[in-house]
Amino acid sequence: MHEPQTAPEETPPSDRRTIALVDDDRNILTTVSIALQAEGFATRVYSDGEAALKALTENPPDLAVFDIKMPRMDGMELLRRVRERSALPVIFLTSKDDEGDEEAGFEMGADDYIAKPFSLRLLIARIRALLRRSGLGTGEDAAAGTPEPGPAIERGRLRMDPARHLVTWEGHPVSLTVTEFLILEALAQRPGVIKSRNQLMDAAYPDDVFVDDRTVDSHIKRMRRKFRVVDSTFGAIETLYGAGYSFADG
């Protein structure tokens, strides 16, 4: 079908971030790629998930934007396959009237979503926000005051290293997305303290990005599943119904 398309090869400056765009709509690929390059990003474009998968896993970009509905391999399956190997920051493009896509995307490990049709300004703002949350802000973002990673956290069997985005439980690595990491960090910083969903959303989405309650719930469910892979008895993230979540130190 379509061969993967890539932006012209070049050696970008060290602070120039690479964005991968995966969409079967060539007009969207072209328009978004041109807009991102005008903002100082390097881009790689792919016309379907199957064409993108190998490149995304063998030579990952700094961030990827996936359309959900694509031929051969849709965005959900592409994300599932990428998440088997990588915590690559991912933004989903979803149908405006399909909330199920959004919830399923978060369940599978997407970091953010934007409903079509979308403005280029909004997409670029979300990309910059997610790069900052990932510790990958551009030189422009750094000049604006990108926060330094917090100190390492040790809470019983949990170890978190924000500078390297590493998490272990009982010495076993646990791969978290950017959003999952920030939510867990907010909980683990103050064990036993109840954090409301709004507080967790503020920790994970500090750039005035609107998300609803089910988004945090979806991230928590996915985190628990990941920890239970290495410890079937994991129960350190506690739900306090009607109030929020807390981390049980121990």
QUIBEL-V907281 format. One record per backbone hydrogen bond with DSSP energy under -0.5 kcal/mol. CO is the residue of the C=O (numbers start at 0). NH is the residue of the N-H. E is the energy in kcal/mol with one decimal. If there is no record, write none. Layout:
CO/NH/E + CO/NH/E
This chain:
4/44/-0.8 + 9/11/-0.8 + 12/15/-2.0 + 14/16/-0.6 + 16/41/-2.3 + 17/61/-2.1 + 17/62/-1.3 + 18/43/-2.1 + 19/64/-2.8 + 20/22/-0.5 + 20/45/-2.6 + 21/66/-2.3 + 23/25/-0.9 + 24/28/-2.2 + 25/29/-2.6 + 26/30/-2.7 + 27/31/-2.8 + 28/32/-2.2 + 29/33/-2.4 + 30/34/-2.1 + 31/35/-2.7 + 32/36/-2.5 + 33/37/-2.1 + 34/38/-0.9 + 35/38/-0.5 + 35/40/-2.4 + 36/39/-1.5 + 41/18/-2.7 + 42/6/-0.7 + 43/20/-2.9 + 44/4/-0.8 + 45/22/-2.2 + 47/51/-1.4 + 48/52/-2.0 + 49/53/-0.6 + 50/54/-0.5 + 51/55/-2.6 + 52/56/-1.8 + 53/57/-2.6 + 54/58/-2.2 + 61/88/-0.5 + 62/19/-2.5 + 63/90/-2.4 + 64/21/-2.7 + 65/92/-2.9 + 67/69/-1.0 + 67/74/-2.8 + 67/75/-0.5 + 70/48/-0.6 + 70/72/-3.1 + 72/48/-1.1 + 73/77/-2.4 + 74/78/-2.5 + 75/79/-2.4 + 76/80/-2.4 + 77/81/-2.6 + 78/82/-2.9 + 79/83/-0.7 + 80/83/-0.6 + 81/84/-1.9 + 81/85/-2.0 + 88/63/-2.3 + 89/110/-2.2 + 89/111/-1.2 + 90/65/-2.5 + 91/93/-0.6 + 91/113/-2.6 + 92/67/-1.5 + 93/115/-3.1 + 94/97/-1.7 + 96/98/-0.6 + 97/100/-0.8 + 97/101/-1.0 + 98/102/-2.3 + 99/103/-2.6 + 100/104/-2.5 + 101/105/-2.2 + 102/106/-2.3 + 103/107/-1.7 + 104/108/-0.6 + 104/109/-2.6 + 105/108/-0.9 + 111/91/-2.5 + 113/93/-2.3 + 115/95/-0.7 + 118/122/-2.2 + 119/123/-2.6 + 120/124/-2.1 + 121/125/-2.4 + 122/126/-2.5 + 123/127/-2.5 + 124/128/-2.3 + 125/129/-2.5 + 126/130/-2.3 + 127/131/-2.2 + 128/132/-2.3 + 129/133/-1.6 + 130/135/-3.7 + 131/134/-1.5 + 137/141/-2.6 + 138/142/-2.2 + 139/143/-1.2 + 141/144/-1.5 + 152/159/-2.7 + 154/157/-2.4 + 156/169/-2.6 + 157/154/-2.3 + 158/167/-2.4 + 159/152/-2.7 + 160/163/-0.8 + 160/164/-1.1 + 160/165/-1.8 + 165/160/-2.8 + 166/173/-2.7 + 167/158/-2.3 + 168/171/-1.9 + 171/168/-2.5 + 173/175/-0.7 + 176/180/-2.7 + 177/181/-2.2 + 178/182/-2.1 + 179/183/-2.6 + 180/184/-2.7 + 181/185/-2.0 + 182/186/-1.7 + 183/187/-3.1 + 184/188/-1.8 + 186/189/-0.9 + 187/190/-0.6 + 189/192/-1.9 + 193/195/-0.5 + 194/244/-2.6 + 195/199/-2.2 + 196/200/-2.6 + 197/201/-2.3 + 198/202/-1.8 + 199/203/-2.2 + 200/204/-2.8 + 204/207/-0.5 + 204/208/-0.5 + 207/209/-0.5 + 211/214/-1.4 + 211/215/-0.8 + 212/216/-1.9 + 213/217/-2.3 + 214/218/-2.0 + 215/219/-2.5 + 216/220/-2.4 + 217/221/-2.1 + 218/222/-2.4 + 219/223/-2.5 + 220/224/-1.9 + 221/225/-2.0 + 222/226/-2.4 + 223/227/-2.2 + 224/228/-0.8 + 225/228/-0.7 + 225/229/-0.7 + 226/229/-0.7 + 226/230/-1.6 + 230/233/-2.1 + 235/237/-0.8 + 235/247/-3.1 + 237/245/-2.0 + 238/240/-0.7 + 239/242/-2.9 + 239/243/-2.5 + 243/239/-3.0 + 244/194/-3.6 + 245/237/-2.9 + 245/247/-0.5 + 246/191/-2.5 + 246/248/-0.8
